[in-house]
Amino acid sequence: MYLDKAKKEEIFGQYGKSNSDTGSAESQIALFSYRISHLTEHLKKHRKDHNTARSLTKLVGKRRSLLDYLYDNDIERYRAIIKALGLRR
């Protein structure tokens, strides 16, 4: 599997408060971003994989919802995660 326990802990440790911080918006956004990049690479090779394309669209929507939540409630955390992940609004 492309996303094992060690990789998740690495993502959560880098963007969350600790390795076990799985619930914060920052760690979830980082996890979604990793999965989105993986699915994007998959779709570049397999253009007709409609199930993966649908999953990718759902993940992008979830990440957008969390980013909107951060933007509305804590603009500094929003700016920090956007800068850390290299995303743009």
GUKOLNU-165098 format. One record per residue (C-alpha): residue number from 1; x, y, z. Coordinates in pm, 1 decimal, padded with zeros to 6 digits. Layout:
<rs>
<r><resi>NUM</resi><xx>X</xx><yy>Y</yy><zz>Z</zz></r>
...
</rs>
This chain:
<rs>
<r><resi>1</resi><xx>00000.0</xx><yy>00000.0</yy><zz>00000.0</zz></r>
<r><resi>2</resi><xx>00129.6</xx><yy>00345.7</yy><zz>-00083.9</zz></r>
<r><resi>3</resi><xx>00033.2</xx><yy>00499.5</yy><zz>00250.1</zz></r>
<r><resi>4</resi><xx>00156.1</xx><yy>00289.3</yy><zz>00540.0</zz></r>
<r><resi>5</resi><xx>00166.0</xx><yy>00372.7</yy><zz>00909.3</zz></r>
<r><resi>6</resi><xx>00520.6</xx><yy>00508.9</yy><zz>00897.8</zz></r>
<r><resi>7</resi><xx>00437.8</xx><yy>00748.9</yy><zz>00613.9</zz></r>
<r><resi>8</resi><xx>00128.4</xx><yy>00874.0</yy><zz>00797.0</zz></r>
<r><resi>9</resi><xx>00330.0</xx><yy>00933.5</yy><zz>01114.5</zz></r>
<r><resi>10</resi><xx>00586.9</xx><yy>01124.4</yy><zz>00910.5</zz></r>
<r><resi>11</resi><xx>00316.9</xx><yy>01349.0</yy><zz>00760.0</zz></r>
<r><resi>12</resi><xx>00146.9</xx><yy>01403.1</yy><zz>01096.0</zz></r>
<r><resi>13</resi><xx>00480.8</xx><yy>01473.0</yy><zz>01264.9</zz></r>
<r><resi>14</resi><xx>00577.2</xx><yy>01728.3</yy><zz>01002.5</zz></r>
<r><resi>15</resi><xx>00248.0</xx><yy>01919.9</yy><zz>00982.8</zz></r>
<r><resi>16</resi><xx>00067.6</xx><yy>01834.4</yy><zz>01307.3</zz></r>
<r><resi>17</resi><xx>00158.7</xx><yy>01897.6</yy><zz>01667.0</zz></r>
<r><resi>18</resi><xx>00300.1</xx><yy>01544.0</yy><zz>01709.9</zz></r>
<r><resi>19</resi><xx>00319.9</xx><yy>01207.4</yy><zz>01533.9</zz></r>
<r><resi>20</resi><xx>-00015.6</xx><yy>01108.2</yy><zz>01679.0</zz></r>
<r><resi>21</resi><xx>-00193.0</xx><yy>01436.3</yy><zz>01596.2</zz></r>
<r><resi>22</resi><xx>-00435.0</xx><yy>01297.5</yy><zz>01339.7</zz></r>
<r><resi>23</resi><xx>-00728.6</xx><yy>01527.5</yy><zz>01400.1</zz></r>
<r><resi>24</resi><xx>-00597.2</xx><yy>01877.0</yy><zz>01342.2</zz></r>
<r><resi>25</resi><xx>-00695.0</xx><yy>02051.6</yy><zz>01022.0</zz></r>
<r><resi>26</resi><xx>-00331.7</xx><yy>02100.8</yy><zz>00922.3</zz></r>
<r><resi>27</resi><xx>-00245.8</xx><yy>01732.5</yy><zz>00945.5</zz></r>
<r><resi>28</resi><xx>-00560.9</xx><yy>01632.0</yy><zz>00758.1</zz></r>
<r><resi>29</resi><xx>-00491.2</xx><yy>01883.8</yy><zz>00481.2</zz></r>
<r><resi>30</resi><xx>-00134.7</xx><yy>01753.4</yy><zz>00450.5</zz></r>
<r><resi>31</resi><xx>-00260.0</xx><yy>01394.9</yy><zz>00432.2</zz></r>
<r><resi>32</resi><xx>-00518.6</xx><yy>01486.2</yy><zz>00168.2</zz></r>
<r><resi>33</resi><xx>-00251.5</xx><yy>01670.6</yy><zz>-00031.3</zz></r>
<r><resi>34</resi><xx>-00025.4</xx><yy>01365.8</yy><zz>-00027.8</zz></r>
<r><resi>35</resi><xx>-00309.8</xx><yy>01141.5</yy><zz>-00142.0</zz></r>
<r><resi>36</resi><xx>-00413.5</xx><yy>01392.1</yy><zz>-00410.9</zz></r>
<r><resi>37</resi><xx>-00062.2</xx><yy>01400.9</yy><zz>-00555.5</zz></r>
<r><resi>38</resi><xx>-00048.7</xx><yy>01020.0</yy><zz>-00556.7</zz></r>
<r><resi>39</resi><xx>-00385.2</xx><yy>00989.9</yy><zz>-00734.0</zz></r>
<r><resi>40</resi><xx>-00287.6</xx><yy>01259.3</yy><zz>-00983.9</zz></r>
<r><resi>41</resi><xx>00021.3</xx><yy>01061.2</yy><zz>-01080.9</zz></r>
<r><resi>42</resi><xx>-00190.9</xx><yy>00747.4</yy><zz>-01114.7</zz></r>
<r><resi>43</resi><xx>-00437.5</xx><yy>00925.2</yy><zz>-01342.3</zz></r>
<r><resi>44</resi><xx>-00158.1</xx><yy>01050.8</yy><zz>-01566.9</zz></r>
<r><resi>45</resi><xx>-00080.7</xx><yy>00686.0</yy><zz>-01648.5</zz></r>
<r><resi>46</resi><xx>-00437.6</xx><yy>00551.9</yy><zz>-01642.5</zz></r>
<r><resi>47</resi><xx>-00656.1</xx><yy>00813.3</yy><zz>-01807.3</zz></r>
<r><resi>48</resi><xx>-00970.7</xx><yy>00600.7</yy><zz>-01823.0</zz></r>
<r><resi>49</resi><xx>-00981.6</xx><yy>00512.9</yy><zz>-01451.9</zz></r>
<r><resi>50</resi><xx>-01307.2</xx><yy>00689.7</yy><zz>-01369.8</zz></r>
<r><resi>51</resi><xx>-01333.9</xx><yy>00557.0</yy><zz>-01013.8</zz></r>
<r><resi>52</resi><xx>-00999.2</xx><yy>00709.2</yy><zz>-00923.2</zz></r>
<r><resi>53</resi><xx>-01096.4</xx><yy>01034.6</yy><zz>-01092.6</zz></r>
<r><resi>54</resi><xx>-01410.1</xx><yy>01049.0</yy><zz>-00880.1</zz></r>
<r><resi>55</resi><xx>-01211.2</xx><yy>00975.6</yy><zz>-00563.8</zz></r>
<r><resi>56</resi><xx>-00967.5</xx><yy>01250.2</yy><zz>-00655.9</zz></r>
<r><resi>57</resi><xx>-01251.9</xx><yy>01498.9</yy><zz>-00700.0</zz></r>
<r><resi>58</resi><xx>-01395.1</xx><yy>01404.9</yy><zz>-00358.4</zz></r>
<r><resi>59</resi><xx>-01055.3</xx><yy>01445.1</yy><zz>-00190.0</zz></r>
<r><resi>60</resi><xx>-01002.8</xx><yy>01786.9</yy><zz>-00345.4</zz></r>
<r><resi>61</resi><xx>-01345.4</xx><yy>01890.2</yy><zz>-00212.9</zz></r>
<r><resi>62</resi><xx>-01264.0</xx><yy>01767.7</yy><zz>00137.5</zz></r>
<r><resi>63</resi><xx>-00932.9</xx><yy>01952.7</yy><zz>00137.1</zz></r>
<r><resi>64</resi><xx>-01103.9</xx><yy>02269.0</yy><zz>00009.2</zz></r>
<r><resi>65</resi><xx>-01361.9</xx><yy>02244.8</yy><zz>00290.6</zz></r>
<r><resi>66</resi><xx>-01090.5</xx><yy>02219.7</yy><zz>00555.2</zz></r>
<r><resi>67</resi><xx>-00897.7</xx><yy>02509.4</yy><zz>00400.4</zz></r>
<r><resi>68</resi><xx>-01216.1</xx><yy>02720.5</yy><zz>00398.0</zz></r>
<r><resi>69</resi><xx>-01271.2</xx><yy>02631.5</yy><zz>00763.9</zz></r>
<r><resi>70</resi><xx>-00919.6</xx><yy>02746.7</yy><zz>00853.7</zz></r>
<r><resi>71</resi><xx>-00957.5</xx><yy>03061.6</yy><zz>00645.9</zz></r>
<r><resi>72</resi><xx>-01277.9</xx><yy>03156.2</yy><zz>00827.9</zz></r>
<r><resi>73</resi><xx>-01163.1</xx><yy>03068.7</yy><zz>01180.7</zz></r>
<r><resi>74</resi><xx>-00785.8</xx><yy>03117.0</yy><zz>01199.5</zz></r>
<r><resi>75</resi><xx>-00622.6</xx><yy>03303.2</yy><zz>00912.3</zz></r>
<r><resi>76</resi><xx>-00269.4</xx><yy>03259.3</yy><zz>01052.0</zz></r>
<r><resi>77</resi><xx>-00295.8</xx><yy>02879.9</yy><zz>01057.9</zz></r>
<r><resi>78</resi><xx>-00441.0</xx><yy>02898.5</yy><zz>00706.5</zz></r>
<r><resi>79</resi><xx>-00148.1</xx><yy>03102.5</yy><zz>00577.6</zz></r>
<r><resi>80</resi><xx>00100.7</xx><yy>02870.7</yy><zz>00748.1</zz></r>
<r><resi>81</resi><xx>-00038.7</xx><yy>02552.7</yy><zz>00591.3</zz></r>
<r><resi>82</resi><xx>-00072.8</xx><yy>02714.2</yy><zz>00248.6</zz></r>
<r><resi>83</resi><xx>00292.3</xx><yy>02819.7</yy><zz>00262.6</zz></r>
<r><resi>84</resi><xx>00412.6</xx><yy>02485.6</yy><zz>00400.4</zz></r>
<r><resi>85</resi><xx>00237.7</xx><yy>02280.8</yy><zz>00132.2</zz></r>
<r><resi>86</resi><xx>00293.5</xx><yy>02522.0</yy><zz>-00152.3</zz></r>
<r><resi>87</resi><xx>-00076.0</xx><yy>02555.5</yy><zz>-00227.9</zz></r>
<r><resi>88</resi><xx>-00244.6</xx><yy>02863.3</yy><zz>-00367.8</zz></r>
<r><resi>89</resi><xx>-00586.1</xx><yy>03010.5</yy><zz>-00309.6</zz></r>
</rs>
